[in-house]
């Protein structure tokens, strides 16, 4: 921070780590596969909602790349 001050916000990263840790802990002790898959999907959807702006840019870049490849 002293050499190159940046203003990173780690709240989303910490929250996504907590969400993935909770899902991993749940899936370690729950034996029903359907509950494990459902909890994983719910955790992934929450993280996608947290990083909505990043995923929008990712989809936009992917579509631009797809169009570029399709034209060749």
C-alpha positions as CSV (number, residue, x, y, z in Angstrom):
1,X,0.0,0.0,0.0
2,X,2.9,2.4,0.6
3,X,4.5,1.9,-2.8
4,X,1.3,1.7,-4.9
5,X,-1.9,2.6,-3.1
6,X,-4.9,0.7,-4.4
7,X,-8.4,0.6,-3.1
8,X,-9.4,-3.0,-3.3
9,X,-12.6,-4.0,-1.6
10,X,-12.3,-7.6,-0.3
11,X,-15.8,-7.8,1.1
12,X,-17.1,-9.8,-1.8
13,X,-14.1,-12.1,-1.8
14,X,-14.4,-12.8,1.9
15,X,-18.1,-13.4,1.6
16,X,-17.7,-15.8,-1.3
17,X,-15.0,-17.7,0.7
18,X,-17.4,-18.0,3.6
19,X,-20.2,-19.2,1.3
20,X,-18.0,-21.8,-0.3
21,X,-16.7,-22.9,3.1
22,X,-20.3,-23.4,4.4
23,X,-21.3,-25.3,1.3
24,X,-18.2,-27.5,1.6
25,X,-18.8,-28.2,5.3
26,X,-22.4,-29.0,4.6
27,X,-21.5,-31.4,1.8
28,X,-18.9,-33.1,4.0
29,X,-21.5,-34.2,6.6
30,X,-24.7,-34.6,4.6
31,X,-25.1,-37.9,2.9
32,X,-27.9,-37.1,0.5
33,X,-26.6,-36.2,-2.9
34,X,-29.6,-34.1,-3.8
35,X,-29.1,-31.8,-0.8
36,X,-25.4,-31.5,-1.7
37,X,-26.1,-30.6,-5.3
38,X,-28.8,-28.1,-4.3
39,X,-26.6,-26.4,-1.7
40,X,-23.8,-26.1,-4.2
41,X,-26.1,-24.6,-6.9
42,X,-27.5,-22.1,-4.4
43,X,-24.0,-21.1,-3.2
44,X,-22.8,-20.7,-6.8
45,X,-25.9,-18.5,-7.6
46,X,-25.2,-16.3,-4.6
47,X,-21.6,-15.8,-5.7
48,X,-22.7,-15.0,-9.2
49,X,-25.1,-12.4,-7.8
50,X,-22.3,-11.0,-5.7
51,X,-20.0,-10.7,-8.8
52,X,-22.8,-9.6,-11.1
53,X,-20.7,-6.9,-12.8
54,X,-17.8,-9.2,-13.4
55,X,-20.0,-11.9,-14.9
56,X,-21.7,-9.4,-17.2
57,X,-18.3,-8.4,-18.5
58,X,-17.2,-12.0,-18.9
59,X,-20.3,-12.9,-20.9
60,X,-19.9,-9.8,-23.0
61,X,-16.3,-10.6,-23.8
62,X,-17.1,-14.2,-24.5
63,X,-19.9,-13.2,-27.0
64,X,-17.5,-10.8,-28.7
65,X,-14.9,-13.6,-29.0
66,X,-17.6,-16.0,-30.3
67,X,-18.7,-13.6,-33.0
68,X,-15.0,-13.0,-34.0
69,X,-14.4,-16.7,-34.3
70,X,-17.6,-17.3,-36.1
71,X,-16.8,-14.7,-38.8
72,X,-13.6,-16.5,-39.7
